[in-house]
Amino acid sequence: MRKWGLMPHFLLNMHKFIFSILLFLSSFCSIAEPIDVGHARISIIKDHSDFVPGTSLNIGLKVSMDEGWHTYWENPGDSGGPIEVNWDLPDGFAVSNIKWPLPEKIEYPPLMTFGYENFVIYPMVLSIPKDYSNDYFEMTADILICADVCIPESGKISSNFSDIDSDSLIYEWLESVPSDFLPIKASIADNNLEIRFTFEKEIREIYFFPDENSSIDYSSKQNFYKKDGSYFLSINLFNEELQKISGVLDINGTGYKIANSQIENLNEESLSLITALIFALLGGLILNLMPCVFPVISLKVLSFVSMGGSSSKKIRNHALVFTFGVIASFMAIAFAIVLLKQAGNYVGWGFQLQSPLIVGLLSMVMVLISLVLITENSFGESLTKLGNFKRNENGYYSSFLTGVLAVVVASPCTAPFMGAALGYALIQPSGESIPIFLSLSLGFSLPYLLLAVNPKLINFLPKPGNWMITLKEFFAFPMLATAIWLFWVFSLQVDQNLVIFLLIGWLLLALNFWIFLKNWKKIIKIIIFGISILSMLYFSPSIENSDTKQNMIIGSATEWYEGIEEDLRNKNQPYFINFTAAWCITCQSNEITAFSKDNFKDLLEKNNIEYIKADWTNRNDDITKSLKKYGRSGVPFYLYWEPGYEKPKILPAILTDQIIINNI
């Protein structure tokens, strides 16, 4: 009897144990399900990327609220508070800060708040380590949800990262995260903050969301108007103590980021249109002496020397045609930049050399010119010969093409005064950008315009003679050196297979040049040329779509990334940023004359200065945006900041040891 009497008690305990196990298992299986925190359901989602070790993917905190309820943005406005997310992660895993989607105004007069009504997804980036033992995590979200009343809610999610469900809605909210920077000018007058900017499209509605609580009166109306081709947004202030602004401009439902912009016109150095025109004219004039342009210009000067004794009309016509080639080329680049800017692209001076295809083709043009110059022949005289040494020929096409080529090879060079003028041009409306480029082209062609006005000036040049032929042949070597430099730039932009492909192109170019010098039948030359072209087309890989190399000229410096300045300022870390590119001749000259010397390295080490390189060799929209933030459109560009500076110091485009020492 005692034996049977104990059995029910044993079965009862066993039943409780099994029930506890099943309850635990059932809760474990449902841990990835949405958590109901009262007036909202919270869950974690991801994009459609696979969970792969050593990669990253987008995840999001999905918050579905009851109808009529809302939560808040990073800056909640006059009341409320943003969501706070805390992670307990396995070793090696990392989750970024929230990428805040564009908020909406939520008005509760007399208060103005910023947030999201009914539904929101907060995107983040999950970094997955290459080696990990488990992917189990816990996430706690504290969120304030409001309607007529506000209720703080809290939810905890425990799961494995690999078990997170994919949801295509995350892409929609990622697109609403402001990513493009908009250059502005800010000023304070009569207790109003005035934001001035340019925008190529019609603005139907606009609102400024500041990043943090400040002296801005959120509840007041933001007044918007257009004047002199620029847009203005005027916002009431409680006081005039505001020194810098940052936030998001909501333009027609799209968010544009405003960086930490100083009220003292950080984005440009107080240039007026007249000043920018003068700087562009001077910069264009000095551009004739830059190392990438001088060989081409010298060849044209030789052609003018060869006209000594010719009619003034002929000299004037050649000078005018050359000038027309220069102006037409500058205008073509200007209109291309304006059109790309209107299409939403971020481009700057020299943008065409960020294309490996353009760089490769330009290197072949330089090889061809060097072959033409170093040989006694008439090949190419109808297309590319840069000097007219036969007085009985007009050769106006040669003068025009020389002007075009001079502008093309001028792209890697930045003369003094050009940086500020071009930067000003590219943040202005098209109506102001075009005149600045026109002024630049007039400065570049000014010596030849003077020759057209007074052809007798050619009498001040040396008399024609055999020395011209020798000098012409000598200039083949600077052209070949330019081709080698472009080849080096090309090798930094593409993979090894394409480098070999370009060398084969050089070989076929030289072969066809040699064949065309022979007294062979014309049909044979055409067949061989056709076979060469077809062979290149058949075996050519896709240059523009190939995997490009990145950070090839970083060296021992820290690699630049978007937001690095803000990170270093928060640490009170002095920094020096070198915006550079492999195709920029001035940049490479500064590398040799200033940055590679021990004095510069000792100066950085002695003052604990972080040295950063921003490599613009290949297209990089983030670097382009950063340059435009400082009113620049090309490289070289140098910044220095240390604690106590309200804004970084901009250094000259051409550097020496002494200039660096004087500025640091």
Secondary structure in CASP SS format (residue, H / E / C, confidence):
PFRMAT SS
TARGET T0000
AUTHOR 0000-0000-0000
METHOD secondary structure of the structure
MODEL  1
M C 1.00
R H 1.00
K H 1.00
W H 1.00
G H 1.00
L H 1.00
M H 1.00
P H 1.00
H H 1.00
F H 1.00
L H 1.00
L H 1.00
N H 1.00
M H 1.00
H H 1.00
K H 1.00
F H 1.00
I H 1.00
F H 1.00
S H 1.00
I H 1.00
L H 1.00
L H 1.00
F H 1.00
L H 1.00
S H 1.00
S H 1.00
F H 1.00
C H 1.00
S C 1.00
I C 1.00
A C 1.00
E C 1.00
P C 1.00
I E 1.00
D E 1.00
V C 1.00
G C 1.00
H C 1.00
A E 1.00
R E 1.00
I E 1.00
S E 1.00
I E 1.00
I E 1.00
K E 1.00
D C 1.00
H C 1.00
S C 1.00
D C 1.00
F C 1.00
V C 1.00
P C 1.00
G C 1.00
T C 1.00
S E 1.00
L E 1.00
N E 1.00
I E 1.00
G E 1.00
L E 1.00
K E 1.00
V E 1.00
S E 1.00
M E 1.00
D C 1.00
E C 1.00
G C 1.00
W C 1.00
H E 1.00
T E 1.00
Y E 1.00
W E 1.00
E E 1.00
N E 1.00
P E 1.00
G E 1.00
D C 1.00
S C 1.00
G C 1.00
G C 1.00
P C 1.00
I C 1.00
E E 1.00
V E 1.00
N E 1.00
W E 1.00
D E 1.00
L C 1.00
P C 1.00
D C 1.00
G C 1.00
F C 1.00
A E 1.00
V E 1.00
S C 1.00
N C 1.00
I C 1.00
K C 1.00
W C 1.00
P C 1.00
L C 1.00
P C 1.00
E E 1.00
K E 1.00
I E 1.00
E E 1.00
Y E 1.00
P C 1.00
P C 1.00
L E 1.00
M E 1.00
T E 1.00
F E 1.00
G E 1.00
Y E 1.00
E E 1.00
N C 1.00
F E 1.00
V E 1.00
I E 1.00
Y E 1.00
P E 1.00
M E 1.00
V E 1.00
L E 1.00
S E 1.00
I C 1.00
P C 1.00
K C 1.00
D C 1.00
Y C 1.00
S C 1.00
N C 1.00
D C 1.00
Y E 1.00
F E 1.00
E E 1.00
M E 1.00
T E 1.00
A E 1.00
D E 1.00
I E 1.00
L E 1.00
I E 1.00
C E 1.00
A C 1.00
D C 1.00
V C 1.00
C E 1.00
I E 1.00
P E 1.00
E E 1.00
S E 1.00
G E 1.00
K E 1.00
I E 1.00
S E 1.00
S E 1.00
N E 1.00
F H 1.00
S H 1.00
D H 1.00
I C 1.00
D E 1.00
S E 1.00
D C 1.00
S C 1.00
L H 1.00
I H 1.00
Y H 1.00
E H 1.00
W H 1.00
L H 1.00
E H 1.00
S C 1.00
V C 1.00
P C 1.00
S C 1.00
D C 1.00
F E 1.00
L C 1.00
P C 1.00
I C 1.00
K E 1.00
A E 1.00
S E 1.00
I E 1.00
A E 1.00
D C 1.00
N C 1.00
N E 1.00
L E 1.00
E E 1.00
I E 1.00
R E 1.00
F E 1.00
T C 1.00
F C 1.00
E C 1.00
K C 1.00
E C 1.00
I C 1.00
R C 1.00
E C 1.00
I E 1.00
Y E 1.00
F E 1.00
F E 1.00
P E 1.00
D C 1.00
E C 1.00
N C 1.00
S C 1.00
S C 1.00
I E 1.00
D C 1.00
Y C 1.00
S C 1.00
S C 1.00
K C 1.00
Q C 1.00
N E 1.00
F E 1.00
Y E 1.00
K E 1.00
K E 1.00
D C 1.00
G C 1.00
S E 1.00
Y E 1.00
F E 1.00
L E 1.00
S E 1.00
I E 1.00
N E 1.00
L E 1.00
F C 1.00
N C 1.00
E C 1.00
E C 1.00
L C 1.00
Q C 1.00
K E 1.00
I E 1.00
S E 1.00
G E 1.00
V E 1.00
L E 1.00
D E 1.00
I E 1.00
N C 1.00
G C 1.00
T E 1.00
G E 1.00
Y E 1.00
K E 1.00
I E 1.00
A E 1.00
N E 1.00
S E 1.00
Q E 1.00
I C 1.00
E C 1.00
N C 1.00
L C 1.00
N C 1.00
E C 1.00
E C 1.00
S C 1.00
L C 1.00
S C 1.00
L H 1.00
I H 1.00
T H 1.00
A H 1.00
L H 1.00
I H 1.00
F H 1.00
A H 1.00
L H 1.00
L H 1.00
G H 1.00
G H 1.00
L H 1.00
I H 1.00
L H 1.00
N C 1.00
L C 1.00
M C 1.00
P C 1.00
C C 1.00
V C 1.00
F H 1.00
P H 1.00
V H 1.00
I H 1.00
S H 1.00
L H 1.00
K H 1.00
V H 1.00
L H 1.00
S H 1.00
F H 1.00
V H 1.00
S C 1.00
M C 1.00
G C 1.00
G C 1.00
S C 1.00
S C 1.00
S H 1.00
K H 1.00
K H 1.00
I H 1.00
R H 1.00
N H 1.00
H H 1.00
A H 1.00
L H 1.00
V H 1.00
F H 1.00
T H 1.00
F H 1.00
G H 1.00
V H 1.00
I H 1.00
A H 1.00
S H 1.00
F H 1.00
M H 1.00
A H 1.00
I H 1.00
A H 1.00
F H 1.00
A H 1.00
I H 1.00
V H 1.00
L H 1.00
L H 1.00
K H 1.00
Q H 1.00
A C 1.00
G C 1.00
N C 1.00
Y C 1.00
V C 1.00
G C 1.00
W C 1.00
G C 1.00
F H 1.00
Q H 1.00
L H 1.00
Q H 1.00
S C 1.00
P H 1.00
L H 1.00
I H 1.00
V H 1.00
G H 1.00
L H 1.00
L H 1.00
S H 1.00
M H 1.00
V H 1.00
M H 1.00
V H 1.00
L H 1.00
I H 1.00
S H 1.00
L H 1.00
V H 1.00
L H 1.00
I H 1.00
T C 1.00
E C 1.00
N C 1.00
S C 1.00
F C 1.00
G C 1.00
E C 1.00
S C 1.00
L C 1.00
T C 1.00
K C 1.00
L C 1.00
G C 1.00
N C 1.00
F C 1.00
K C 1.00
R C 1.00
N C 1.00
E C 1.00
N C 1.00
G C 1.00
Y H 1.00
Y H 1.00
S H 1.00
S H 1.00
F H 1.00
L H 1.00
T H 1.00
G H 1.00
V H 1.00
L H 1.00
A H 1.00
V H 1.00
V H 1.00
V H 1.00
A H 1.00
S C 1.00
P C 1.00
C C 1.00
T C 1.00
A C 1.00
P C 1.00
F C 1.00
M H 1.00
G H 1.00
A H 1.00
A H 1.00
L H 1.00
G H 1.00
Y H 1.00
A H 1.00
L H 1.00
I C 1.00
Q C 1.00
P C 1.00
S H 1.00
G H 1.00
E H 1.00
S H 1.00
I H 1.00
P H 1.00
I H 1.00
F H 1.00
L H 1.00
S H 1.00
L H 1.00
S H 1.00
L H 1.00
G H 1.00
F H 1.00
S C 1.00
L H 1.00
P H 1.00
Y H 1.00
L H 1.00
L H 1.00
L H 1.00
A H 1.00
V H 1.00
N C 1.00
P H 1.00
K H 1.00
L H 1.00
I H 1.00
N H 1.00
F H 1.00
L C 1.00
P C 1.00
K C 1.00
P C 1.00
G C 1.00
N H 1.00
W H 1.00
M H 1.00
I H 1.00
T H 1.00
L H 1.00
K H 1.00
E H 1.00
F H 1.00
F C 1.00
A H 1.00
F H 1.00
P H 1.00
M H 1.00
L H 1.00
A H 1.00
T H 1.00
A H 1.00
I H 1.00
W H 1.00
L H 1.00
F H 1.00
W H 1.00
V H 1.00
F H 1.00
S H 1.00
L H 1.00
Q H 1.00
V C 1.00
D C 1.00
Q H 1.00
N H 1.00
L H 1.00
V H 1.00
I H 1.00
F H 1.00
L H 1.00
L H 1.00
I H 1.00
G H 1.00
W H 1.00
L H 1.00
L H 1.00
L H 1.00
A H 1.00
L H 1.00
N H 1.00
F H 1.00
W H 1.00
I H 1.00
F H 1.00
L H 1.00
K C 1.00
N C 1.00
W C 1.00
K C 1.00
K H 1.00
I H 1.00
I H 1.00
K H 1.00
I H 1.00
I H 1.00
I H 1.00
F H 1.00
G H 1.00
I H 1.00
S H 1.00
I H 1.00
L H 1.00
S H 1.00
M H 1.00
L H 1.00
Y H 1.00
F H 1.00
S C 1.00
P C 1.00
S C 1.00
I C 1.00
E C 1.00
N C 1.00
S C 1.00
D C 1.00
T C 1.00
K C 1.00
Q C 1.00
N C 1.00
M C 1.00
I C 1.00
I C 1.00
G C 1.00
S C 1.00
A C 1.00
T E 1.00
E E 1.00
W C 1.00
Y C 1.00
E C 1.00
G C 1.00
I H 1.00
E H 1.00
E H 1.00
D H 1.00
L H 1.00
R H 1.00
N H 1.00
K C 1.00
N C 1.00
Q C 1.00
P C 1.00
Y E 1.00
F E 1.00
I E 1.00
N E 1.00
F E 1.00
T E 1.00
A C 1.00
A C 1.00
W C 1.00
C C 1.00
I H 1.00
T H 1.00
C H 1.00
Q H 1.00
S H 1.00
N H 1.00
E H 1.00
I H 1.00
T H 1.00
A H 1.00
F H 1.00
S C 1.00
K C 1.00
D H 1.00
N H 1.00
F H 1.00
K H 1.00
D H 1.00
L H 1.00
L H 1.00
E H 1.00
K H 1.00
N C 1.00
N C 1.00
I C 1.00
E E 1.00
Y E 1.00
I E 1.00
K E 1.00
A E 1.00
D E 1.00
W C 1.00
T C 1.00
N C 1.00
R C 1.00
N C 1.00
D H 1.00
D H 1.00
I H 1.00
T H 1.00
K H 1.00
S H 1.00
L H 1.00
K H 1.00
K H 1.00
Y C 1.00
G C 1.00
R C 1.00
S C 1.00
G C 1.00
V C 1.00
P C 1.00
F E 1.00
Y E 1.00
L E 1.00
Y E 1.00
W E 1.00
E C 1.00
P C 1.00
G C 1.00
Y C 1.00
E C 1.00
K C 1.00
P C 1.00
K E 1.00
I E 1.00
L E 1.00
P C 1.00
A C 1.00
I C 1.00
L C 1.00
T C 1.00
D H 1.00
Q H 1.00
I H 1.00
I H 1.00
I H 1.00
N H 1.00
N H 1.00
I C 1.00
END
